[in-house]
């Protein structure tokens, strides 16, 4: 009985950690996208500045 309880508890913990990992991966991906957009925006500003100057 105790073994079954321990197994269920560990499975729940694994599921919880898996969900937390997925959330962290999504946050990292979102931040990477924001950095990429910012860098591309700066590159465009530099290009337009050079072309129209």
Secondary structure, DSSP 8 states (H G I E B T S, - for coil): -HHHHHHHHHHHHHHHHHHHHHHHHHHHHHHHHHHHHHHHHHHHHHHHHHHH-
